[in-house]
Amino acid sequence: MSTPAYPEVPTTTFADGTSIPLIGFGTGGARGPAGVDVIASALRTGYRLLDTAAQYGNETAVGEGLRRSGVDPSEVLVTTKVAGGDHGRKAARTGILESLRRLGLERVGIALIHWPNPSRGLAVDTWRTLLDLREEGLVLHAGVSNFRPEQLQELFDATGHWPEINQIQLSLARPHEEPHAFHQQHGILTQAWGPLGTREGLSEQFAIRKVAAKHEVTIAQVALRWAVDREIVVIPRSSDPGRQRRNLDLAALRLDDEDRALLASLDLGEESAWDSRTHEEW
Ligand SMILES: NC(=O)c1ccc[n+]([C@@H]2O[C@H](COP(=O)([O-])OP(=O)(O)OC[C@H]3O[C@@H](n4cnc5c(N)ncnc54)[C@H](OP(=O)(O)O)[C@@H]3O)[C@@H](O)[C@H]2O)c1
């Protein structure tokens, strides 16, 4: 039997029933010619969900990587994010139109508010603009990033619309059970940034090394499988084609109850996570 061209990638659905891959590709830090190559390589490996942001300064490289990959852009969900300085009715619209120009796309797959930045008090206005842009077809799916449950509730109370997705820092080191349960209750998909727990030194931990050795897989595959099993969309970043492929290729790995019990010991608690009531980005 011949090897399939792409790894089999599991999917989940937005509240409107449309499909999204559970494994996408993070592009933070992928800039310039090297960034273009990394993005084209990820798409040729089989990734069909990309994550960028105005703040990353790499939307042009993402658009160029998409064109050079030879993959049909209509098959790829490109995510971008409204930067802190672009909050507000008019500025958010200009921000997304500028993102589209840099990406070279007519519409963006997913548009997120990057951080709530509560000191500005403009998250609801920004959210209204994303809803308008979705209505106009310039944005297929509207969501947010780094919003706490009460901040999501504020958007819903003002507009009657929940974000379709909330991208938060989430890994075995920060499982965020409560926000994830809140999302599921309201039809919001949870997406994990930093899913490999690199910042928390997850790969050094005995528990995850033991599970990886037992199944003869990589530590990253264990971290990603654990999230995907919870219906969480992951967006690992890698500049290496081999790691890009292995991060996407989770089909053969099945975690059991014993593994999950061991992995639960890696939870560092909420205190060490960035708090978006006070942490802001621009
Ligand atoms: N919404 C937000 O506020 C926010 C914040 C941060 C990030 N993000 C998004 O989330 C994406 C992912 O998060 P992240 O980049 O912070 O962290 P990550 O994907 O969890 O970790 C990336 C790091 O892990 C390494 N790596 C990848 N695969 C590996 C493997 N199989 N084995 C060993 N090392 C591996 C990479 O190095 P190599 O390149 O050498 O493989 C890189 O140093 C970003 O690219 C960005 O798109 C969003």
The ligand as a Gaussian input file, in Angstrom:
#p B3LYP/6-31G(d) Opt

LIG

0 1
 N       -2.630000      34.610000      20.672000
 C       -1.490000      34.850000      21.283000
 O       -1.388000      35.745000      22.137000
 C       -0.279000      34.027000      20.925000
 C        0.893000      34.109000      21.711000
 C        1.992000      33.319000      21.355000
 C        1.912000      32.480000      20.254000
 N        0.775000      32.430000      19.479000
 C        0.681000      31.559000      18.282000
 O        0.839000      30.224000      18.695000
 C        1.856000      29.593000      17.906000
 C        2.521000      28.491000      18.693000
 O        2.992000      28.948000      19.936000
 P        4.566000      29.105000      20.252000
 O        5.258000      29.353000      18.957000
 O        4.674000      30.089000      21.311000
 O        4.972000      27.748000      20.914000
 P        5.002000      26.190000      20.509000
 O        4.454000      25.952000      19.151000
 O        4.372000      25.478000      21.630000
 O        6.562000      25.907000      20.531000
 C        7.400000      26.284000      19.484000
 C        8.826000      25.851000      19.814000
 O        8.857000      24.431000      19.930000
 C        9.859000      23.895000      19.050000
 N        9.308000      22.655000      18.482000
 C        8.278000      22.519000      17.602000
 N        8.024000      21.223000      17.345000
 C        8.916000      20.511000      18.101000
 C        9.136000      19.121000      18.258000
 N        8.422000      18.211000      17.596000
 N       10.134000      18.738000      19.103000
 C       10.883000      19.666000      19.767000
 N       10.709000      20.995000      19.653000
 C        9.723000      21.413000      18.820000
 C       10.110000      24.939000      18.013000
 O       11.451000      24.887000      17.563000
 P       11.830000      24.502000      16.032000
 O       11.315000      25.633000      15.185000
 O       13.317000      24.431000      16.052000
 O       11.176000      23.190000      15.707000
 C        9.837000      26.223000      18.777000
 O       11.014000      26.627000      19.464000
 C        2.763000      30.784000      17.514000
 O        3.602000      30.490000      16.427000
 C        1.718000      31.838000      17.211000
 O        1.170000      31.625000      15.912000
 C       -0.327000      33.188000      19.824000

